[in-house]
Amino acid sequence: MKYRHRFHAGNFADVHKHIALLALLRALKRKDKGFLYLDTHAGRGSYDLSGAQEAPAGIERFMQSEHRAPELREYADLISQFRAGAARRHLYPGSPLIGASELRAQDRAVLIELQGAEAHALEQALAALAAARGGELSARVERGDGFARLRGFLPPPERRALTFLDPPYEERQEDFGQLTAALAEAARRFPSGVLAAWYPIKDERDIGPWQAACLQALRAVTERSAVLASELWLYPRDSRVALNGSGLLLVNPPWLMLERMQVWLPELQTALAVGEGAGSSARILSESSR
């Protein structure tokens, strides 16, 4: 695998998925009982965005905007906290650092990363976060294939979990197929767990059939799970040029997650869109939507 997320860190897709991730984590924290945060493709944890090509149209544009929705303000505050200090003004936290920063004493995180250099950088980022917080974090890094390793952590002893799946999509069809299988396996092993899977929107014709396949695979192992699709696109969804949009498939979304997404997604679209063709959508998938 040659993929390195540092080349894309801070783009509009990161902003979309990390706002949603923070909202999911804080929804889980409304209950006192601890939970597991499981990140299957964690990356290096934090990124230096100085000179980054995609960040100006993503996180930097977002940080320059005013926000009304609490979810957007809370994410902006989180980024500002990470960037406090002159030497950190270009710092950008990835999903494992966001997850680790939200842990309470009763929570824990398992962060899986395949690449050795990225895993080592993540361990260093976690150590720096723990030092800044003045104590240890209940977070550990595991080397390996996240799709293969997730079954070893589900179901968790806490009986509550958020599993975040964000593969690199180097081999798009293979990764989509592996993601479908991983979602079904996670739901089979732990039907009540929250699952969040990111996917790229590059060609509209690919998305509908894949969502239908996911729904079918999930229904084969559990009938109880609601499946929410959250999507943000800044360019026509069928242009087949580059990354047109960002999608998240949420299984067992927390209470009111759909309603809140329907509020903050259009506001995020307004903050990031620069031309025609942008849009957003949050909806529950159903058999009739195939």
Backbone as a ProteinNet text record, in pm:
[ID]
protein_1_A
[PRIMARY]
MKYRHRFHAGNFADVHKHIALLALLRALKRKDKGFLYLDTHAGRGSYDLSGAQEAPAGIERFMQSEHRAPELREYADLISQFRAGAARRHLYPGSPLIGASELRAQDRAVLIELQGAEAHALEQALAALAAARGGELSARVERGDGFARLRGFLPPPERRALTFLDPPYEERQEDFGQLTAALAEAARRFPSGVLAAWYPIKDERDIGPWQAACLQALRAVTERSAVLASELWLYPRDSRVALNGSGLLLVNPPWLMLERMQVWLPELQTALAVGEGAGSSARILSESSR
[TERTIARY]
83.1	0	86.5	57.6	133.9	60.2	-64.4	-146.1	-89.4	-82.6	-47.9	-148.6	-225.5	-332.8	-280.8	-154.1	-100.3	-116.3	-123.8	-136.4	-277.1	-374.5	-513	-567.3	-487.7	-535.6	-590.9	-703.9	-764	-853.3	-878.1	-966.5	-1112.5	-1204.4	-1344.7	-1402.7	-1354.1	-1403.7	-1363.9	-1241.3	-1198.3	-1286.8	-1317.1	-1400.3	-1537.1	-1596.5	-1727.8	-1722.6	-1627.1	-1627.3	-1584.6	-1497.2	-1451.8	-1555.7	-1635.4	-1748.2	-1844.7	-1874.8	-1965.2	-1906.5	-1776.5	-1711.4	-1719.1	-1690.6	-1697.1	-1839.4	-1937.7	-2077.4	-2114.9	-2065.6	-2093.9	-2031.1	-1906.6	-1838	-1909.4	-1949.8	-2016.9	-2157.7	-2220.6	-2349.3	-2331.3	-2226	-2198.8	-2166.9	-2105.7	-2066.4	-2184.3	-2302	-2419.1	-2456.1	-2410.9	-2431.9	-2302.5	-2313.5	-2194.9	-2115.4	-2183.2	-2114.2	-2009	-1892.9	-1781.9	-1808.4	-1726.2	-1738.8	-1600.3	-1596.6	-1475.5	-1484.2	-1375.8	-1361.9	-1261	-1305.9	-1222.6	-1204.7	-1080.6	-1047.9	-968.6	-1026.3	-966.2	-854.2	-851.7	-748.3	-702.6	-626.2	-608.1	-518.1	-410.8	-316.8	-222.7	-158.9	-53.8	-104.8	-229.7	-286.3	-294.5	-184.9	-186.4	-100.9	-130.6	-67.7	-28.4	84.8	128.1	76.5	-14.3	-79.4	-8	107.1	179.2	219.1	173.3	201.2	107	9.1	-85.1	-172.2	-195	-266.7	-418.1	-472.8	-618.1	-677.7	-594.7	-644.6	-703.6	-649.3	-707	-855.3	-898.3	-1039.1	-1122.1	-1056	-1125.6	-1124.2	-1032.3	-1033	-1003.6	-916.7	-884.8	-1004.8	-1076.2	-1198.3	-1302.1	-1312	-1407.5	-1374.7	-1247.3	-1207.8	-1225.1	-1232.1	-1252.3	-1399.9	-1488.9	-1633.1	-1693.6	-1805.8	-1884.1	-1985.2	-2012	-2096.7	-2209.2	-2327.7	-2443.6	-2468.4	-2456.6	-2486.8	-2386.3	-2433.3	-2340.4	-2233.7	-2267.7	-2170.2	-2053.5	-2082.5	-1976.4	-1892.2	-1956.7	-1881.9	-1793.4	-1844.2	-1765.4	-1643	-1658.3	-1543.8	-1441.8	-1488.6	-1397.3	-1321.8	-1390.6	-1324.9	-1218.6	-1249.3	-1153.4	-1026.5	-1042.7	-926.3	-845.7	-913.7	-844	-765.1	-821.1	-750.9	-625.2	-635.1	-518.5	-410.7	-452.4	-358.2	-307.1	-345.6	-302.2	-149.6	-88.1	58.6	113.4	212.5	265.3	319.9	378.8	440.2	337.3	210.7	109.2	0.4	21.2	-89.2	-125.7	-41.5	-74.2	-109.9	-126.3	-156.3	-300.1	-316.8	-451	-466.8	-563.7	-582.6	-664.9	-618.2	-695.3	-790.7	-861	-964.9	-913.2	-793.8	-752.5	-724.1	-670.7	-642.8	-772.1	-867.3	-998.3	-1062.8	-1059	-1117.7	-1050.2	-916.2	-842.7	-866.2	-880.1	-899.9	-1034.8	-1129.5	-1264.1	-1283.2	-1181.2	-1195.8	-1209.8	-1300.5	-1309.4	-1234.6	-1231.5	-1159.4	-1217.1	-1346.6	-1413.2	-1413.6	-1358.9	-1357.4	-1218.9	-1211.3	-1080.9	-1085.9	-967.7	-958.2	-857	-887.7	-794.5	-781.8	-658.9	-631.7	-544.9	-598.1	-530.5	-470.3	-343.4	-275.1	-179.2	-183.1	-102.4	42	63.7	196.9	279.3	401.9	484.5	519.1	559	596.4	478	361.1	240	200.1	210.1	177	271	400.1	496.4	464.9	432.9	396.8	271.3	177.5	55.3	87.3	175.1	214.5	276.3	357.4	417.2	311.8	214.6	107.7	23.3	-2.4	-77.9	0.4	131.7	215.2	213.4	220	215.1	80.5	-27.2	-160.5	-173.7	-123.7	-128.9	-49.5	67.9	149.7	79	12.2	-59.6	-177.4	-236.6	-350.7	-307.1	-178.5	-127.4	-159.4	-171.3	-200.2	-198.8	-227.6	-227.3	-361	-354.5	-474.6	-500.5	-626.8	-663.4	-676.3	-564.7	-563.9	-437.6	-451.9	-333.8	-337.5	-219.7	-204.3	-178.6	-248.7	-230.2	-185.7	-78.6	-34.1	-113	-162.2	-228.7	-332.4	-397.3	-504.8	-632.7	-684.3	-800.8	-923.1	-944.3	-1058.2	-1047.8	-927.8	-908.9	-908.4	-855.9	-837	-961.5	-1058.5	-1171.7	-1249.7	-1254.6	-1333.5	-1275.3	-1146.2	-1086.3	-1126.5	-1192.1	-1227.4	-1378.3	-1455.6	-1600.8	-1654.9	-1747.9	-1806.1	-1710	-1715.1	-1625.8	-1684.2	-1599.7	-1651.8	-1740.1	-1719.7	-1803.3	-1947.2	-1967.6	-2098.5	-2148.4	-2057.7	-2085.3	-1962.1	-1984	-1868.5	-1905.8	-1807.4	-1812	-1695.3	-1724.8	-1621.7	-1618.7	-1501	-1483.3	-1397.8	-1453.1	-1385.8	-1359.9	-1232.9	-1195.5	-1078.2	-1105.3	-997.1	-944.7	-828.2	-765.6	-826.3	-901.9	-962.5	-857.7	-745.4	-647.6	-700.4	-754.4	-822.4	-971	-1039.2	-1172	-1272.1	-1281.8	-1380.2	-1348.2	-1219.2	-1179.8	-1210.1	-1176.4	-1201.3	-1350	-1431.3	-1575.8	-1628.3	-1579.3	-1622.3	-1578	-1453.7	-1405.1	-1481.4	-1514.7	-1589.1	-1727.9	-1794.4	-1926	-1917.4	-1818.1	-1801.2	-1768	-1684.4	-1646.5	-1764.9	-1848.4	-1968.5	-2061.3	-2080.1	-2167.7	-2110	-1978.1	-1914	-1923.2	-1899.1	-1908.3	-2051.1	-2149.2	-2289	-2329.7	-2276.1	-2307	-2250.3	-2126.2	-2060.5	-2116.3	-2157.8	-2204.3	-2318.6	-2440.2	-2551.7	-2588.2	-2561.2	-2600.4	-2491.9	-2375.2	-2266.6	-2291.7	-2234.4	-2242.6	-2127.1	-2157.2	-2056.8	-2060.7	-1944	-1934.7	-1831.2	-1873.1	-1784.5	-1781.8	-1659.6	-1646.7	-1629.8	-1685.6	-1667.5	-1658.7	-1580	-1567.2	-1682.3	-1722.2	-1820.2	-1745.3	-1720.1	-1650.7	-1739.8	-1826.8	-1918.3	-2051.6	-2154.2	-2285.9	-2336.4	-2300	-2352.1	-2298.6	-2188.8	-2132.8	-2199	-2250.5	-2290.7	-2419.7	-2523.3	-2650.9	-2640.6	-2579.9	-2566.2	-2484.9	-2379.8	-2300.2	-2381.7	-2456.6	-2540.8	-2643.9	-2701.8	-2798.3	-2732.6	-2609	-2536.2	-2506.1	-2468.9	-2443.8	-2570	-2680.5	-2806.5	-2845.5	-2828.4	-2860.2	-2770.4	-2641.3	-2547.8	-2579.7	-2615.6	-2649.4	-2780.1	-2878.2	-3007.1	-2993.7	-2891.1	-2869.8	-2823.9	-2766.5	-2715.2	-2795.5	-2867.1	-2948.7	-3058.8	-3178	-3290.8	-3312.9	-3238.6	-3268.1	-3195.1	-3095.1	-3007.6	-3063.9	-3071.2	-3100.1	-2970.2	-2979.6	-2862.1	-2884.7	-2796.9	-2807.1	-2696.1	-2729.3	-2629.8	-2620.3	-2500.6	-2473.3	-2375.9	-2415	-2332.4	-2319.1	-2200	-2169.8	-2091.4	-2138	-2063.7	-2049	-1930.3	-1900	-1897.9	-1901.7	-1895.6	-2000	-2039.1	-2136.8	-2096.1	-2190.7	-2160.4	-2118.7	-2139.2	-2106.9	-2000.4	-1918	-1818.8	-1701.9	-1675.7	-1571.4	-1433.3	-1411	-1282.3	-1193.4	-1244.1	-1165.3	-1264.3	-1229.9	-1319.4	-1427.9	-1549	-1660.5	-1734.2	-1733.9	-1809.3	-1760.4	-1815.5	-1778.2	-1903.7	-1895.2	-2009.5	-1975.5	-2073.5	-2061.1	-2183	-2158.4	-2265.5	-2263.3	-2372	-2380	-2480.9	-2436.3	-2522.4	-2550.1	-2677	-2720.3	-2684.1	-2720.2	-2687.7	-2755.7	-2688.4	-2749.6	-2877	-2952.7	-3080.6	-3060	-3145	-3146.6	-3026.5	-2943.2	-2830.3	-2877.9	-2979.8	-3033	-3083.9	-3165	-3222.9	-3115.9	-3014.4	-2907.1	-2824.6	-2798.5	-2724.1	-2800.2	-2931.8	-3011.5	-3006.2	-2959.3	-2940	-2799.1	-2695.5	-2560.1	-2497.6	-2545.1	-2488.3	-2510.4	-2633.3	-2649.2	-2564	-2547	-2461.4	-2315.7	-2270.7	-2134.8	-2117.7	-2217.7	-2213	-2195.5	-2270.5	-2259.7	-2120.4	-2061.5	-1929.2	-1819.5	-1835.1	-1726	-1746.6	-1870.1	-1897.1	-1845.9	-1793.7	-1740	-1803	-1886.7	-1944.5	-2073.5	-2117.5	-2240.7	-2218.6	-2327.3	-2321.4	-2306.9	-2293.9	-2278.1	-2412.7	-2407.8	-2529.9	-2498.4	-2602.2	-2585.3	-2713.2	-2699.1	-2813.9	-2787	-2888.7	-2883.9	-3017.8	-3012.1	-3136.2	-3115.3	-3223.4	-3221.6	-3243	-3152.6	-3168	-3273.6	-3343.2	-3445.9	-3448.6	-3516.9	-3525.1	-3587.6	-3682.6	-3751.4	-3664.9	-3549.2	-3463.1	-3362.8	-3364.4	-3270.5	-3293.7
-120.1	0	124.9	217.9	339.9	459.4	439.8	551.9	614.2	747.2	821.8	934.9	930.7	1028	1170.3	1188.7	1323.8	1408.7	1345.4	1421.6	1477.8	1421.8	1466.2	1523.4	1523.6	1563.9	1705.5	1723	1854.7	1893.7	1802.4	1838.4	1836.6	1870.6	1883.8	1752.4	1638.4	1509.1	1483.8	1521.5	1508.7	1592	1713.7	1800.6	1736.6	1685.6	1620.6	1502.1	1411.1	1288.8	1314.7	1412.1	1437.8	1513.4	1599	1659.7	1550.7	1457.8	1347.9	1258.9	1229.4	1145.7	1209.8	1338	1406.5	1404.3	1424.5	1420.1	1281.1	1176.2	1040	1012.8	1052.7	1031.6	1103.8	1225.6	1301.7	1249.3	1191.3	1126	1005.1	926.4	811.2	855.5	970.8	1019.4	1075.9	1079.7	1125	1022.9	898.6	796.5	777.1	745.5	731.1	604.9	501.7	374.1	391.1	328.2	340.1	272.7	306.8	249.3	228.6	147.4	125.8	208.5	281.9	344.7	262	202.5	115.1	179.2	213.1	279.8	181	136	24.9	66.2	191.7	240.7	376.8	375.5	494.9	601.1	562.4	662.4	709.5	823.6	870.3	958.5	995.4	1067.4	1216.3	1281.3	1425.4	1459.3	1573	1611.5	1758.4	1790.3	1928	1974.4	2070.8	2113.5	2227.6	2270.3	2378.1	2330.4	2400.6	2361.3	2256.7	2210.7	2109.7	2167.9	2090.8	2141.4	2142.2	2048.1	2034.7	2099.7	2130.2	2188.4	2328.5	2416	2551.1	2552.2	2459.2	2453	2370.5	2310.3	2227.9	2289.9	2242.1	2285.9	2435	2491.7	2633.3	2720.6	2685.3	2759.2	2745.3	2624	2599.7	2685.9	2693.4	2768.4	2918.4	2966	3107.9	3147.3	3049.5	3074.6	3084.1	3152.2	3152.7	3039.2	2979.3	2861.2	2877.8	2832.7	2837.7	2702.2	2593.3	2460.6	2423.3	2370.2	2332.3	2234.3	2139.9	2040.8	2107	2208.5	2278	2362.7	2429.2	2510.8	2422.9	2307.5	2218.5	2164.8	2136.2	2088.8	2201.1	2321.7	2435.6	2459.4	2445.8	2462.6	2355.1	2232.6	2123.2	2151.2	2195.7	2226.9	2340.7	2441.8	2554.2	2508.5	2415.9	2364.2	2287.8	2206.9	2133.1	2227	2340.3	2433.5	2540.9	2535	2636.6	2633.9	2749.4	2758.2	2785	2871.4	2914.5	2799	2699.7	2588.6	2487.5	2506.5	2407.8	2464.6	2582.2	2646.7	2577.3	2486.7	2410.1	2265	2233.5	2096	2060.1	1937.9	1888.1	1747.4	1725.9	1592.6	1502.4	1379.4	1279.4	1206.8	1108.2	1039.5	974.9	909.8	847	948.3	1064.5	1165.7	1231.3	1249.4	1301	1202.6	1074.4	973.4	967.3	967.3	958.9	1081.9	1197.8	1321.1	1324.4	1243.8	1242.9	1135.2	1054.1	945.6	996.7	935.1	955.5	842	846.2	743	604	595.1	466.1	419.7	499.1	464.1	416.3	352.3	313	313.1	315.5	316.2	212	145.4	58.6	115	148.3	217.9	128.4	80.2	-18.5	51.2	23.9	83.1	-20.2	-35.9	-136	-92.8	31.7	80.5	107.8	53.3	66.4	209.8	289.5	428.4	509.2	482.7	555.2	515.2	386.9	339.8	401	410.3	470.4	617.8	689.1	830.8	847.3	755.2	760.7	740.5	647.4	626.9	753.1	822.5	947.2	1054.8	1061.6	1160.5	1134.5	1007	972.9	1008.4	984	1018.8	1169.1	1248	1393.9	1439.1	1375.9	1410.6	1377.1	1260.1	1220.7	1318.1	1360.2	1454.8	1588.5	1632.7	1759.6	1754	1635.2	1619.2	1584.7	1564	1537.4	1400.8	1302.5	1167.3	1067.5	942.3	837.1	834.3	782.2	761.1	612	573.1	434.2	409.5	424.2	406.8	332.4	234.3	161	142.8	133.8	116.9	-29.7	-83	-220.9	-220.5	-294.1	-308.2	-419.6	-390.7	-496.1	-442.9	-535.9	-505.4	-482.3	-361.8	-327.5	-411.1	-444.1	-528.1	-664.6	-720.7	-854	-850.4	-741	-736.4	-695.7	-632.8	-580.4	-689.3	-809	-915.7	-957.7	-928.4	-964.5	-872.4	-760.9	-664.3	-649.6	-722.3	-716.3	-855	-868.8	-762	-718.9	-593.7	-546	-575.4	-585.1	-609.6	-495.8	-375.1	-260.8	-271.7	-353.2	-369.2	-241	-148.6	-27.7	-0.4	38.1	60.7	148.1	225.9	296.1	245.1	182	133.8	226.2	283.4	379.5	314.8	302.8	235.7	337.1	359.7	460.1	407	308.5	248.3	345.2	316.3	410.1	411.9	308	301	312.1	244.7	235.6	147.2	34.1	-54.1	-40.6	48	91.4	-22.8	-106.2	-212.7	-312.5	-345.2	-438.2	-379.7	-250.9	-188.8	-178.1	-145.3	-140	-277.8	-381.3	-515.8	-556.2	-524	-554.9	-475.8	-351.7	-270	-327.8	-371.3	-433.2	-555.8	-640.8	-761.3	-727.6	-624.3	-585.4	-529.8	-450.4	-397.5	-511.1	-607.2	-720	-803.3	-826.3	-904	-831.8	-700.2	-623.2	-624.2	-611.1	-613.3	-751	-854.7	-990.8	-1016.2	-972.7	-998.3	-910.9	-788.7	-695.6	-612.4	-667.3	-602.9	-463.8	-434.6	-304.2	-198	-233.4	-137.8	-33.6	84.3	190.8	172.3	174.3	163	288.4	340.2	455.6	424.4	421.8	387.2	501.8	552.1	658.5	599.8	668.6	626	748.6	738.9	849.9	850	967.9	981.3	1033.2	943.4	979.4	959.1	861.4	832.6	791.2	870.2	846.3	705.3	651.7	519.8	407.7	431.4	328.7	326.9	441.6	456	380.9	399.6	334.8	183.4	117	-29.1	-74.3	0.4	-38.7	-23.9	84.6	100.8	-11.9	-49.7	-159.6	-289.9	-312.9	-434.7	-433.8	-317.6	-306.1	-336	-277	-297.1	-443.9	-508	-651.3	-733.8	-702	-776.4	-756.3	-635.8	-607.5	-675.5	-673.8	-736.3	-887.7	-943.5	-1087.9	-1129.7	-1035.4	-1070	-1004.8	-896.9	-833.2	-751.5	-760.7	-682.4	-555.7	-541.4	-433.4	-303.9	-307.4	-192.2	-91.9	34.3	142.2	179.6	218.4	254.8	395.3	485.2	626	657.6	726	773.1	924.4	973	1116.8	1151.8	1244.1	1275	1425.4	1465.2	1604	1601.7	1672.2	1679.9	1827	1859.5	1996.3	2011.3	1898	1898.4	1800.5	1808.7	1713.5	1569.3	1491.2	1358.3	1257.6	1290.5	1195.2	1247.3	1342.8	1400.4	1305.9	1212.6	1109.8	1171.9	1287.3	1355.9	1328.4	1353.9	1334.7	1306.6	1348.8	1329.5	1436.6	1395.9	1489.7	1507.9	1403.9	1411.7	1314.3	1329.2	1249.8	1186.6	1056.7	987.2	913.5	901	821.8	732.2	604.7	509.7	480.7	512.4	494.1	384.5	282.6	174.4	195.3	186.9	216.3	359.9	459.9	598.1	634.9	711.8	752.8	834.1	845.5	918.6	1061.1	1103	1237.6	1267.6	1167.4	1193.6	1235.3	1167.9	1204.8	1348.2	1381.9	1516.4	1623.7	1597.6	1696.6	1708.6	1597	1604.1	1685	1673.1	1748.4	1898.3	1935.7	2076.7	2122.6	2047.2	2099.2	2069.4	1966.8	1937.7	2051.5	2107.2	2219.5	2340.3	2364.5	2475.4	2448.7	2325	2290.8	2304.5	2263	2278.3	2425.2	2513.8	2657	2709.7	2659.4	2708.1	2664	2546.3	2489.5	2499.8	2512.6	2512.1	2639.7	2625.4	2741.3	2756.2	2664.4	2673.8	2595	2576	2501.1	2351.6	2283	2137.8	2082.4	2168.9	2120.5	2078.6	1990	1945.7	1862.9	1825.3	1742.6	1664.5	1554.8	1468.8	1385	1369	1275.3	1202.3	1070.4	994.3	852.2	788.8	648.8	563	467.7	377.4	271.8	232	129	40.5	-73.1	-164.5	-95.2	-4.7	62	164	201	302	240.3	108.8	44.3	89.9
0	0	0	-92.3	-103.6	-45.8	-6	39.9	167.4	169.9	290.2	305.1	414.6	429.5	441.8	475.1	493.7	367.4	250.7	127	108.8	179.1	166.8	297.7	401.6	534.1	531.6	599.7	611.4	496.5	401	290.4	335.6	244.6	283.2	334.7	281.6	327.4	472.2	508.7	648.1	739.5	698.4	781.7	804.2	697.8	708.6	804.5	781.6	862.3	1006	1028.8	1165.6	1248.2	1185.8	1257.4	1300.9	1208.6	1242.4	1350.9	1341.9	1442.7	1580.4	1588.9	1718.1	1772.5	1685.4	1730.1	1780.8	1714.8	1759.9	1896.5	1914.3	2041.3	2154.5	2130.8	2237	2264.9	2163.6	2188.4	2280	2258.6	2345	2486.9	2502	2634.9	2715	2656.2	2732.7	2840.3	2823.3	2926	3003.1	3130.2	3214.3	3182.5	3136.5	3111.6	3003.7	3024.5	2931.7	2798	2698.9	2566.3	2505.7	2400.9	2321.4	2194	2163.6	2033.3	1954.2	1844.7	1762.3	1625.3	1591.2	1464.2	1379.3	1267.5	1193.8	1097.9	1056.1	963.9	1015.4	1122.7	1205.1	1142	1075.2	1026.1	1135.9	1115	1204	1318.5	1316.4	1431	1412.1	1374.7	1351.4	1230.1	1170.2	1044.4	1048.1	987.5	969.8	834	834	710.8	640.3	690.9	622.8	483.4	383.2	246.4	190	267.9	219	108.4	2.4	-113.4	-95.7	-21.2	-13	111.4	211.3	335.7	320.3	235.1	225.1	189.2	103.9	65.8	163.5	263.3	360.8	498.8	582.9	722.8	737.6	653.2	669.3	632.2	525	490.6	602.1	656.4	765.3	886.6	923.6	1042.7	1025	903.3	877.6	874.5	883.2	876	1015.5	1025.8	1149.1	1143.2	1258.9	1261.9	1363.9	1324.9	1414.5	1481.9	1405.8	1460.8	1568.9	1682.3	1790.2	1744.5	1656.3	1611.1	1538.1	1459.4	1386.3	1481.3	1575.2	1672.5	1759.5	1800.5	1886.5	1812.8	1684	1606.6	1587.9	1559.1	1545.7	1676.2	1788.4	1919.1	1940.8	1900.6	1915.9	1835	1711	1627.1	1690.2	1741.4	1804.5	1926.3	2003.5	2120.9	2079.8	1974.5	1926.9	1874.8	1821.7	1760.2	1855.5	1979.4	2075.7	2086.5	2070	2072.8	1933.8	1923.2	1793.7	1711.2	1776.6	1703.8	1653.5	1690.2	1655.8	1564.1	1507	1435.1	1304.2	1255.9	1135.3	1168	1295.6	1336.3	1300.5	1254.3	1224.3	1281.5	1372	1430.2	1339.5	1324.3	1252.9	1345.8	1292.5	1369.7	1498.4	1500.7	1626.9	1736.8	1700.3	1802.1	1850.7	1761	1802.6	1898.3	1863	1949.9	2085.2	2086.2	2212.2	2299.4	2237.3	2314.4	2384.2	2336	2394.4	2501.1	2525.2	2621.7	2764	2837.6	2980.9	3050.9	3182.7	3257	3230.2	3205.7	3186.4	3041.4	2950.4	2809	2766	2650.7	2597.2	2445.4	2383.5	2238.1	2191.7	2081.6	2010.8	1870	1831.6	1706.4	1619.7	1508.6	1424.9	1302.2	1277.8	1162.8	1103.4	972.5	904.9	885	847.2	814.3	940.3	945.7	1065.3	1099.4	999.6	1025.7	1074.2	1015.9	1058.1	1200.2	1231.4	1366.3	1469.8	1436.7	1529	1550.6	1442.8	1455.8	1540.4	1527.3	1607.6	1755.4	1786.1	1925.9	1985.2	1906.4	1952.5	1972.5	1881.1	1894.4	2019.3	2048.6	2169.4	2295.8	2293	2408.2	2432.3	2324.5	2338	2391.7	2346.6	2395.8	2543.8	2584	2724.8	2810.9	2763.4	2839.6	2853.2	2746.5	2750.7	2846.7	2861.2	2951.3	3092.8	3111.7	3244.8	3299.6	3214.7	3262.3	3149.4	3180.2	3079.6	3005.7	2883.4	2804.4	2791.8	2799	2778.5	2628.7	2557.6	2412.3	2373.7	2285.5	2241.3	2090.4	2032	1888.1	1858.8	1760.1	1715.6	1570.1	1539.2	1401.3	1333.5	1213	1138.6	1041.8	973	879.5	959.1	951.9	1033	1002.3	874.4	840.6	907.6	909.5	967.6	1119.5	1177.3	1321.4	1399.4	1335.2	1413.1	1484.6	1424.7	1487.2	1621.9	1645.3	1773	1887.1	1856	1960.4	1979.5	1899.8	1910.5	1941	2034.3	2116.7	2227.6	2269.8	2375	2513.5	2613.9	2749.3	2799.6	2747.4	2790.3	2741.7	2637.6	2573.7	2508.3	2484.1	2406.2	2320	2194.1	2107.3	1989.3	1945.4	1817.7	1734.5	1622.2	1530.5	1410.1	1383	1274.3	1166.3	1045	934	822.6	793.2	693.5	610.2	522.8	443.7	338.3	280.4	186.9	47.2	9	-124.5	-234.8	-215.9	-324.5	-437.4	-399.9	-494.6	-464.1	-535.8	-493.6	-482.3	-584.5	-580.2	-469.2	-453.2	-347.5	-210.1	-190	-60.2	-30.5	-130.4	-108.4	-69.5	-134.9	-99.8	39.6	75.4	210	315.2	283.6	378.5	403.4	297.4	312.6	402.6	377.9	459	603.4	624.8	760.8	837.8	772.3	838	880.2	790.6	823.5	937.8	936.8	1042.8	1176.8	1176.3	1300.7	1354.7	1266	1309.7	1359.2	1297.9	1343.1	1482.1	1503.9	1631.3	1742.4	1709.2	1811.5	1753.3	1750.6	1680.3	1730.5	1856.8	1911.6	1898.7	1845.9	1834.7	1726.4	1746.1	1646.1	1547.4	1418.3	1312.6	1227	1192.1	1103.7	996.5	871.3	759.7	659.8	632.6	533.5	394.6	293.4	154.5	64	-43.8	-137.5	-237.2	-279.7	-387.7	-509.4	-603.6	-726.9	-848.6	-842.1	-952.2	-891.4	-916.7	-859.1	-886.8	-1001.1	-1039.3	-952.2	-881.5	-793.3	-655.1	-612.2	-472.2	-440.4	-522.2	-494.6	-486	-584.8	-576.1	-455.2	-420.4	-303.4	-175.4	-161.6	-43	-33	-146.3	-146.1	-103.4	-149.9	-111.4	37.7	90.5	234.4	314	271	342.2	341	227.3	217	308.8	312.1	397.2	544.4	580.8	720.2	759.3	669.2	699.6	713.3	652.4	662	801.1	877.9	1010.8	1123.5	1094.2	1197.4	1131.9	1186.1	1134.6	1217.6	1325.3	1419.8	1389.9	1304.6	1287.6	1187.4	1229.4	1135.3	1064.8	938.3	858.9	802.5	839.9	799.9	700.8	592.5	495.4	504.9	535.1	542.8	431.2	343.3	227.8	205.7	168	132.6	2.5	-97.2	-222.4	-263.3	-312.1	-353.4	-505	-577.3	-722.1	-773.7	-900.5	-954	-923.8	-877.3	-823.5	-930.2	-1056.6	-1162.7	-1258.3	-1213.4	-1303.9	-1330.5	-1242.7	-1258.8	-1278.7	-1218.5	-1232.2	-1111.7	-992.7	-870.3	-757.2	-637.6	-524	-528.6	-561.3	-572.9	-441.9	-357.8	-234.3	-129.3	-11.7	105.4	163.1	191.8	248.8	376.5	462.4	584.5	595.8	617.1	644.4	794	861.9	1007	1038.9	1109.3	1154.2	1302.6	1342.4	1479.1	1519.9	1440	1478.5	1609.8	1695.8	1822.6	1800.6	1905.3	1903.9	1854.2	1761.5	1703.1	1611.8	1581.2	1493.2	1354.4	1301.5	1170.6	1171.2	1270.5	1275.4	1287.4	1367	1382.5	1253.6	1186.4	1060.8	956.5	958.1	861.8	889.2	1008.1	1040.4	1002	1045.6	1028.1	891.9	821.5	690.3	589.5	577.3	484.9	523	653.5	695.7	657.7	673.5	633.5	482.4	406.4	261.2	223	287.3	258.4	290.2	399.3	439.8	343.9	281.4	201.1	50.2	4	-139.6	-205.1	-325.6	-397.9	-536.7	-577.4	-711	-721.3	-846.9	-872.8	-848.8	-822.5	-812.7	-673.6	-571.8	-434.4	-376.5	-277.4	-211.5	-88.8	-16.9	102.5	126.1	199.3	225.8	349.3	432.6	545.1	546.9	534.3	525.1	576.9	619.2	658.9	534.4	512.7	398.8	429	326.6	343.2	220.5	229.9	116.7	-4	17.9	-91.5	-162.8	-100.7	-162.5	-258.5	-276.9	-368.4	-513.1
[MASK]
++++++++++++++++++++++++++++++++++++++++++++++++++++++++++++++++++++++++++++++++++++++++++++++++++++++++++++++++++++++++++++++++++++++++++++++++++++++++++++++++++++++++++++++++++++++++++++++++++++++++++++++++++++++++++++++++++++++++++++++++++++++++++++++++++++++++++++++++++++++++++++++++++

